[in-house]
Amino acid sequence: MSITEHGHPQTSHRTPLGRLVRGRDFRRLLTVRMLSQLSDGVFQVSLAAYVIFSPERQSSPADIAAVLAVMLLPFSVVGPFAGVMLDRWRRRRVLQLGNLARFGLGLATAALLLGGAPEWLFFAAALLVTALNRFILAGLSAALPRVVESGELVTANAVSPTLGTVAAAAGGGLGFVVHQLLPPGRQADAILVTLAAVLYLAAALAALRIPPDLLGPTQHPDRPPLRQALATAGQGLLAGVRHLVHDCRPAVHALVAVTIARFCYGVLIVVVLMLSRYTFNSPQDSAAGLATLGQAVGFSAVGFFLAAVVSPWCTRRLGLSGWMTVCLASAAVFVPALGLFFSEVPAMVAALLLGVVTQGTKICADTLVQESVEDEYRGRVFAIYDVLFNISFVAAAGVTALVLPLDGRSVAVVTGVAVVYALGAGWYARAAGRTPAATTGRPDPSGNR
């Protein structure tokens, strides 16, 4: 702590947030995350505009579920291999080359749109972009403990993923604005994809500012060659699971709780998509439907930001498990209270609150996993984390497709989501109460920050 010229200690470094934002390496990693997720937001809007809000389409919940399955499930297959690579490859190189590959794939996707290529070819290119997205996000989470002090992890997990999510929402907003200014059609979608590609290139260049070895992982000379490691990836995944089950019970409970929250969030996203397309606007006015969805995304982004502000304060008073329980339980109350109106204003308020509780849950889960899991397993565990995210999201869309009407108005679906939130909160509170809290302040085994 430094002293002012009057002999009084300066307080600017006392808060965890103050120390965090002054960390050069943290700021550089955060820049990569924000640029990468800003690009994701633009890219996802281009997909939504093409698949769901195209004037010549009448999309259904089943269409959304099919698209999500095509885009997300393949990563669930390669996830174990991604974990092995994240625990072996320089994570900075993953961030650099992954975003560079997405730059090239984005340009190729735009060319396919302009050329009127078969739809399956467009989805194949988009699939690769999305798969790399999950790989990069897992790498960012695994690298975060290498650039912050262990006592600052809660704040870092409040700031970093949340600002990344806000950046994705901002990218979505940018995409919505650009799309509204252009005549609807393939050319507008291609322009959005090209814009996303340029932002991916910016993220790749930003990664070059990080020292090559800073983000880890720790290299062990006795590790087998990569080819052999990939051949035994299943064993490595099982080792990561065993490490979780036997040594990291707080992380296991957190992963289950955040998977439940992700499932509920996925169901509600499909509901909002259908309401925006067919209930809040004329089904023939696809541009208005896309604009309404953009408003909901914006309100959620504000909720993500509020979660970053309040989560460190709440975790200091309630603990990580206490704040996660409050997030799940509160959703069980406000989802039916606001959602059963099936009108636009209550839906926007619900989107705001869902942003708070969904991101608050993730902040707690990220921190519990990072504190409980050793560095040499962290990449695999975060790959498992992302696989659970993907599967729960696709499962939510699939279940919703079976029961949700085209206009999105379903009392049973909204009530069912509230019940799942309530059961999840009760289970997690009981499970966390039986398990000792994760050790905070445990030093990084590599000695690096």
C-alpha positions as CSV (number, residue, x, y, z in Angstrom):
1,M,0.0,0.0,0.0
2,S,1.4,3.4,-1.0
3,I,1.3,6.6,1.2
4,T,0.1,10.0,0.0
5,E,2.2,13.1,0.5
6,H,0.1,13.8,3.6
7,G,1.0,10.5,5.2
8,H,-2.4,8.9,4.7
9,P,-2.6,5.5,3.0
10,Q,-4.1,5.4,-0.4
11,T,-7.3,3.4,-0.6
12,S,-7.5,3.0,-4.4
13,H,-5.8,-0.4,-4.1
14,R,-7.8,-1.7,-1.1
15,T,-10.7,-3.1,-3.0
16,P,-10.4,-6.4,-5.0
17,L,-11.8,-4.6,-8.1
18,G,-9.2,-1.9,-7.8
19,R,-6.4,-4.3,-7.7
20,L,-7.9,-6.4,-10.4
21,V,-8.3,-3.6,-13.0
22,R,-4.7,-2.5,-12.4
23,G,-3.4,-5.9,-13.4
24,R,-1.9,-5.6,-16.9
25,D,-2.2,-9.3,-17.7
26,F,-5.8,-9.5,-16.5
27,R,-6.7,-6.5,-18.7
28,R,-5.1,-8.1,-21.7
29,L,-6.9,-11.4,-21.2
30,L,-10.2,-9.5,-20.6
31,T,-9.6,-7.6,-23.9
32,V,-9.3,-10.9,-25.8
33,R,-12.5,-12.2,-24.2
34,M,-14.5,-9.0,-24.9
35,L,-13.4,-8.8,-28.6
36,S,-14.1,-12.5,-29.0
37,Q,-17.5,-12.4,-27.5
38,L,-18.4,-9.1,-29.2
39,S,-17.8,-11.0,-32.4
40,D,-20.0,-13.9,-31.2
41,G,-22.9,-11.6,-30.6
42,V,-22.8,-10.2,-34.2
43,F,-22.4,-13.8,-35.6
44,Q,-25.3,-15.1,-33.5
45,V,-27.6,-12.3,-34.7
46,S,-26.7,-13.2,-38.3
47,L,-27.8,-16.8,-37.6
48,A,-31.0,-15.7,-35.9
49,A,-31.8,-13.4,-38.8
50,Y,-31.2,-16.1,-41.3
51,V,-32.8,-19.1,-39.5
52,I,-35.6,-17.6,-37.4
53,F,-36.5,-14.2,-38.6
54,S,-36.2,-14.6,-42.3
55,P,-39.3,-13.2,-44.0
56,E,-39.8,-16.3,-46.1
57,R,-39.7,-18.7,-43.2
58,Q,-42.2,-19.7,-40.5
59,S,-39.9,-21.0,-37.9
60,S,-41.1,-23.2,-35.1
61,P,-39.7,-24.3,-31.7
62,A,-38.7,-27.6,-33.4
63,D,-36.6,-25.6,-36.0
64,I,-34.8,-23.8,-33.2
65,A,-34.1,-27.1,-31.4
66,A,-32.8,-28.6,-34.6
67,V,-30.5,-25.7,-35.2
68,L,-29.2,-25.7,-31.6
69,A,-28.5,-29.5,-31.8
70,V,-26.6,-29.1,-35.0
71,M,-24.6,-26.1,-33.7
72,L,-23.9,-27.3,-30.1
73,L,-23.9,-31.1,-29.8
74,P,-20.9,-31.8,-32.0
75,F,-18.7,-30.0,-29.5
76,S,-20.0,-32.3,-26.8
77,V,-18.3,-35.1,-28.8
78,V,-15.0,-33.3,-29.1
79,G,-15.1,-31.8,-25.7
80,P,-12.9,-34.4,-24.0
81,F,-10.3,-33.9,-26.6
82,A,-10.5,-30.1,-26.2
83,G,-9.8,-30.6,-22.5
84,V,-6.7,-32.6,-23.1
85,M,-5.4,-30.0,-25.5
86,L,-6.2,-27.1,-23.1
87,D,-4.1,-28.9,-20.5
88,R,-1.2,-29.3,-23.0
89,W,-1.2,-26.5,-25.5
90,R,-0.2,-22.9,-24.7
91,R,-3.5,-21.3,-23.9
92,R,-2.5,-18.0,-25.5
93,R,-1.9,-19.9,-28.7
94,V,-5.3,-21.4,-28.5
95,L,-6.9,-17.9,-28.1
96,Q,-4.8,-16.6,-31.0
97,L,-5.2,-19.4,-33.6
98,G,-8.8,-20.1,-32.6
99,N,-9.9,-16.6,-33.3
100,L,-7.8,-16.5,-36.5
101,A,-9.5,-19.7,-37.7
102,R,-12.9,-18.1,-36.9
103,F,-11.9,-15.1,-39.0
104,G,-11.3,-17.3,-42.0
105,L,-14.5,-19.4,-41.4
106,G,-16.5,-16.2,-41.1
107,L,-15.4,-15.0,-44.5
108,A,-16.2,-18.4,-45.9
109,T,-19.7,-18.4,-44.4
110,A,-20.4,-14.9,-45.8
111,A,-19.3,-16.2,-49.3
112,L,-21.6,-19.1,-49.0
113,L,-24.5,-16.8,-48.2
114,L,-23.8,-14.6,-51.1
115,G,-23.3,-17.5,-53.4
116,G,-26.6,-19.1,-52.5
117,A,-24.9,-22.3,-51.4
118,P,-26.9,-25.2,-50.0
119,E,-28.2,-24.7,-46.5
120,W,-26.4,-27.6,-45.1
121,L,-23.1,-26.2,-46.2
122,F,-23.8,-22.9,-44.5
123,F,-24.7,-24.7,-41.3
124,A,-21.5,-26.8,-41.5
125,A,-19.4,-23.6,-41.7
126,A,-21.4,-22.0,-38.8
127,L,-20.9,-25.2,-36.8
128,L,-17.2,-24.9,-37.0
129,V,-17.3,-21.3,-35.8
130,T,-19.5,-22.2,-32.9
131,A,-17.4,-25.2,-31.9
132,L,-14.3,-23.0,-31.8
133,N,-16.3,-20.5,-29.7
134,R,-16.9,-23.0,-26.9
135,F,-13.2,-24.2,-27.1
136,I,-12.0,-20.6,-26.7
137,L,-14.3,-19.8,-23.8
138,A,-13.1,-22.9,-21.9
139,G,-9.5,-21.8,-22.5
140,L,-10.3,-18.3,-21.2
141,S,-11.9,-19.7,-18.0
142,A,-9.0,-22.1,-17.5
143,A,-6.5,-19.3,-17.9
144,L,-8.1,-16.8,-15.6
145,P,-6.5,-18.1,-12.3
146,R,-3.1,-17.5,-14.0
147,V,-3.5,-13.7,-14.2
148,V,-5.2,-12.9,-10.8
149,E,-4.5,-13.6,-7.2
150,S,-6.5,-16.4,-5.7
151,G,-8.3,-14.0,-3.3
152,E,-9.6,-12.0,-6.3
153,L,-11.2,-14.9,-8.1
154,V,-14.7,-14.1,-7.1
155,T,-14.3,-10.5,-8.4
156,A,-12.5,-11.7,-11.5
157,N,-15.3,-14.1,-12.2
158,A,-17.8,-11.3,-11.7
159,V,-16.0,-9.0,-14.0
160,S,-14.5,-11.1,-16.8
161,P,-17.2,-13.5,-17.9
162,T,-19.9,-10.9,-17.2
163,L,-18.2,-8.2,-19.3
164,G,-17.7,-10.9,-21.9
165,T,-21.4,-11.6,-21.9
166,V,-22.2,-7.9,-22.0
167,A,-19.8,-7.6,-25.0
168,A,-21.7,-10.5,-26.7
169,A,-25.0,-8.6,-26.0
170,A,-23.4,-5.4,-27.3
171,G,-22.4,-7.3,-30.4
172,G,-25.9,-8.6,-30.7
173,G,-27.2,-5.0,-30.4
174,L,-24.7,-3.9,-33.1
175,G,-25.9,-6.7,-35.3
176,F,-29.6,-5.8,-34.7
177,V,-28.9,-2.1,-35.7
178,V,-26.9,-3.0,-38.8
179,H,-29.6,-5.5,-39.9
180,Q,-32.3,-2.9,-39.4
181,L,-30.5,-0.5,-41.6
182,L,-30.1,-3.0,-44.5
183,P,-32.8,-4.5,-46.7
184,P,-33.7,-8.0,-45.4
185,G,-32.1,-10.8,-47.3
186,R,-29.0,-12.9,-47.8
187,Q,-26.8,-9.8,-48.5
188,A,-27.6,-8.3,-45.1
189,D,-26.9,-11.6,-43.4
190,A,-23.5,-11.9,-45.3
191,I,-22.6,-8.3,-44.2
192,L,-23.2,-9.3,-40.5
193,V,-21.1,-12.4,-40.8
194,T,-18.3,-10.4,-42.4
195,L,-18.4,-7.9,-39.6
196,A,-18.1,-10.7,-37.1
197,A,-15.1,-12.1,-39.0
198,V,-13.3,-8.8,-38.8
199,L,-13.9,-8.7,-35.0
200,Y,-12.5,-12.2,-34.7
201,L,-9.4,-11.0,-36.4
202,A,-9.1,-8.2,-33.8
203,A,-9.4,-10.8,-31.0
204,A,-6.6,-12.9,-32.5
205,L,-4.3,-9.8,-32.7
206,A,-5.1,-8.8,-29.1
207,A,-4.0,-12.3,-27.9
208,L,-0.5,-11.6,-29.2
209,R,-0.1,-9.0,-26.5
210,I,-0.1,-11.7,-23.8
211,P,3.3,-13.4,-23.0
212,P,3.3,-16.8,-24.6
213,D,3.8,-18.9,-21.4
214,L,1.7,-16.7,-19.0
215,L,-1.6,-18.5,-19.3
216,G,-0.2,-22.0,-18.9
217,P,-0.6,-24.8,-18.5
218,T,2.4,-25.9,-16.5
219,Q,4.5,-28.1,-18.7
220,H,5.6,-31.5,-17.4
221,P,8.5,-33.2,-19.2
222,D,7.2,-36.7,-18.6
223,R,3.9,-36.1,-20.4
224,P,3.3,-38.4,-23.4
225,P,3.2,-37.0,-27.0
226,L,0.0,-35.3,-28.0
227,R,-1.0,-38.1,-30.4
228,Q,-0.8,-40.6,-27.6
229,A,-2.7,-38.2,-25.2
230,L,-5.5,-37.8,-27.8
231,A,-5.7,-41.6,-28.1
232,T,-6.2,-41.9,-24.4
233,A,-8.4,-38.8,-24.1
234,G,-11.2,-41.0,-22.7
235,Q,-8.9,-42.0,-19.8
236,G,-8.0,-38.4,-19.3
237,L,-11.7,-37.4,-19.2
238,L,-12.3,-40.1,-16.6
239,A,-9.4,-38.9,-14.6
240,G,-10.9,-35.4,-14.6
241,V,-14.3,-36.8,-13.6
242,R,-12.7,-38.8,-10.8
243,H,-10.8,-35.7,-9.6
244,L,-14.1,-33.9,-9.5
245,V,-16.1,-36.6,-7.7
246,H,-13.4,-37.5,-5.1
247,D,-11.6,-34.2,-4.5
248,C,-13.9,-31.4,-5.6
249,R,-17.4,-32.0,-4.3
250,P,-18.2,-28.2,-4.1
251,A,-17.4,-28.0,-7.8
252,V,-19.6,-31.0,-8.6
253,H,-22.6,-29.5,-6.8
254,A,-21.9,-26.1,-8.5
255,L,-21.8,-27.8,-12.0
256,V,-25.1,-29.5,-11.4
257,A,-26.7,-26.3,-10.1
258,V,-25.5,-24.2,-13.1
259,T,-26.6,-26.9,-15.5
260,I,-30.1,-26.7,-14.0
261,A,-30.0,-22.9,-14.4
262,R,-28.8,-23.2,-18.0
263,F,-31.6,-25.7,-18.8
264,C,-34.3,-23.3,-17.5
265,Y,-32.6,-20.3,-19.3
266,G,-32.7,-22.3,-22.5
267,V,-36.4,-23.0,-22.2
268,L,-37.2,-19.4,-21.6
269,I,-35.0,-18.2,-24.5
270,V,-37.1,-20.3,-26.9
271,V,-40.3,-18.9,-25.3
272,V,-39.0,-15.3,-25.8
273,L,-38.0,-16.1,-29.4
274,M,-41.5,-17.4,-30.2
275,L,-43.3,-14.5,-28.4
276,S,-41.1,-12.0,-30.2
277,R,-41.8,-13.6,-33.6
278,Y,-45.5,-14.4,-33.4
279,T,-47.2,-12.7,-30.3
280,F,-45.6,-9.4,-29.6
281,N,-45.5,-8.5,-33.3
282,S,-47.3,-9.5,-36.5
283,P,-45.9,-12.8,-37.8
284,Q,-45.4,-11.1,-41.2
285,D,-43.2,-8.4,-39.7
286,S,-40.0,-10.3,-39.2
287,A,-37.9,-7.1,-38.7
288,A,-40.1,-6.0,-35.8
289,G,-39.8,-9.5,-34.2
290,L,-36.0,-9.3,-34.5
291,A,-36.0,-5.8,-33.0
292,T,-38.1,-7.0,-30.0
293,L,-35.7,-9.9,-29.5
294,G,-32.9,-7.3,-29.5
295,Q,-34.6,-5.4,-26.7
296,A,-34.8,-8.6,-24.6
297,V,-31.1,-9.3,-25.2
298,G,-30.3,-5.7,-24.2
299,F,-32.3,-6.0,-20.9
300,S,-30.5,-9.3,-20.2
301,A,-27.2,-7.6,-20.8
302,V,-28.0,-5.0,-18.2
303,G,-28.9,-7.9,-15.9
304,F,-25.5,-9.5,-16.6
305,F,-23.8,-6.2,-15.7
306,L,-25.8,-5.9,-12.5
307,A,-24.7,-9.4,-11.5
308,A,-21.1,-8.4,-11.9
309,V,-21.7,-5.4,-9.6
310,V,-23.7,-7.2,-6.8
311,S,-22.2,-10.7,-6.8
312,P,-18.9,-9.9,-5.0
313,W,-20.9,-8.1,-2.3
314,C,-23.4,-10.9,-2.0
315,T,-20.8,-13.7,-1.9
316,R,-19.0,-11.9,0.9
317,R,-22.2,-11.9,3.0
318,L,-23.9,-15.1,1.9
319,G,-21.0,-17.2,0.6
320,L,-20.8,-18.6,-2.9
321,S,-23.3,-21.4,-2.2
322,G,-25.7,-19.0,-0.4
323,W,-25.7,-16.5,-3.3
324,M,-26.2,-19.3,-5.9
325,T,-29.2,-20.6,-3.9
326,V,-30.7,-17.2,-3.7
327,C,-30.3,-16.8,-7.5
328,L,-32.1,-20.1,-8.2
329,A,-34.8,-19.5,-5.6
330,S,-35.6,-16.0,-6.7
331,A,-36.0,-17.1,-10.3
332,A,-38.7,-19.6,-9.1
333,V,-40.6,-16.6,-7.9
334,F,-40.3,-13.9,-10.6
335,V,-40.5,-16.2,-13.7
336,P,-44.2,-17.1,-13.1
337,A,-45.0,-13.7,-11.6
338,L,-43.9,-11.9,-14.8
339,G,-43.9,-14.6,-17.4
340,L,-47.6,-15.6,-17.1
341,F,-48.7,-12.2,-18.4
342,F,-47.3,-13.1,-21.9
343,S,-47.0,-9.4,-22.6
344,E,-44.0,-7.4,-23.7
345,V,-43.2,-5.1,-20.7
346,P,-43.3,-7.9,-18.0
347,A,-41.2,-10.1,-20.4
348,M,-38.5,-7.4,-20.6
349,V,-38.4,-7.1,-16.8
350,A,-38.1,-10.9,-16.5
351,A,-35.2,-10.8,-19.1
352,L,-33.4,-8.2,-16.9
353,L,-33.8,-10.3,-13.7
354,L,-32.9,-13.5,-15.6
355,G,-29.7,-11.8,-16.6
356,V,-28.9,-11.1,-13.0
357,V,-29.6,-14.6,-11.6
358,T,-28.2,-16.6,-14.6
359,Q,-24.9,-14.7,-14.5
360,G,-24.8,-14.7,-10.7
361,T,-25.1,-18.5,-10.7
362,K,-22.3,-18.8,-13.3
363,I,-20.0,-16.4,-11.3
364,C,-20.3,-18.7,-8.3
365,A,-19.9,-21.9,-10.3
366,D,-16.8,-20.6,-12.1
367,T,-15.2,-19.6,-8.8
368,L,-16.0,-22.9,-7.1
369,V,-14.5,-24.9,-10.0
370,Q,-11.4,-22.7,-10.2
371,E,-10.8,-22.9,-6.4
372,S,-11.4,-26.7,-6.2
373,V,-9.7,-28.0,-9.3
374,E,-5.9,-28.3,-9.7
375,D,-4.3,-26.5,-12.6
376,E,-3.4,-29.7,-14.4
377,Y,-7.0,-30.8,-14.5
378,R,-8.6,-27.4,-15.0
379,G,-8.7,-27.4,-18.8
380,R,-10.5,-30.8,-18.8
381,V,-12.9,-29.8,-16.1
382,F,-13.9,-26.6,-18.0
383,A,-14.3,-28.6,-21.1
384,I,-16.7,-30.8,-19.2
385,Y,-18.4,-27.7,-17.9
386,D,-19.0,-26.4,-21.5
387,V,-20.3,-29.8,-22.6
388,L,-22.8,-29.7,-19.8
389,F,-23.8,-26.2,-20.9
390,N,-24.3,-27.3,-24.4
391,I,-26.2,-30.5,-23.6
392,S,-28.5,-28.7,-21.2
393,F,-29.2,-26.0,-23.6
394,V,-30.1,-28.3,-26.5
395,A,-32.1,-30.5,-24.1
396,A,-34.1,-27.4,-23.1
397,A,-34.8,-26.5,-26.7
398,G,-35.8,-30.1,-27.4
399,V,-38.2,-30.4,-24.5
400,T,-39.7,-27.0,-25.3
401,A,-40.2,-28.0,-28.9
402,L,-42.5,-30.9,-27.8
403,V,-44.9,-28.7,-25.7
404,L,-44.6,-25.1,-26.7
405,P,-47.2,-23.7,-29.2
406,L,-46.0,-21.6,-32.1
407,D,-47.0,-18.3,-30.5
408,G,-45.0,-19.1,-27.3
409,R,-47.9,-18.8,-24.9
410,S,-47.9,-21.7,-22.5
411,V,-48.8,-21.6,-18.8
412,A,-47.5,-25.1,-18.4
413,V,-44.0,-24.3,-19.7
414,V,-43.6,-21.2,-17.6
415,T,-44.9,-22.9,-14.5
416,G,-42.7,-26.0,-15.1
417,V,-39.6,-23.8,-15.4
418,A,-40.4,-22.2,-12.0
419,V,-40.8,-25.6,-10.4
420,V,-37.4,-26.7,-11.8
421,Y,-35.8,-23.6,-10.4
422,A,-37.3,-24.2,-7.0
423,L,-36.3,-27.8,-6.9
424,G,-32.8,-26.9,-8.0
425,A,-32.5,-24.3,-5.3
426,G,-33.7,-26.7,-2.6
427,W,-31.3,-29.5,-3.7
428,Y,-28.3,-27.2,-4.0
429,A,-28.9,-25.6,-0.6
430,R,-29.0,-29.1,1.0
431,A,-26.0,-30.4,-0.9
432,A,-23.8,-27.4,-0.3
433,G,-24.7,-27.5,3.4
434,R,-23.4,-31.0,3.7
435,T,-20.1,-30.3,1.9
436,P,-17.2,-28.2,3.3
437,A,-16.6,-25.0,1.4
438,A,-13.9,-24.9,-1.2
439,T,-10.6,-23.6,0.1
440,T,-10.1,-20.0,-0.9
441,G,-6.7,-18.5,-1.3
442,R,-5.0,-21.7,-2.3
443,P,-1.9,-20.8,-4.1
444,D,-1.5,-21.6,-7.8
445,P,0.7,-24.7,-8.0
446,S,2.7,-23.2,-10.8
447,G,3.6,-20.1,-8.8
448,N,2.5,-17.9,-11.7
449,R,-0.2,-15.2,-11.7
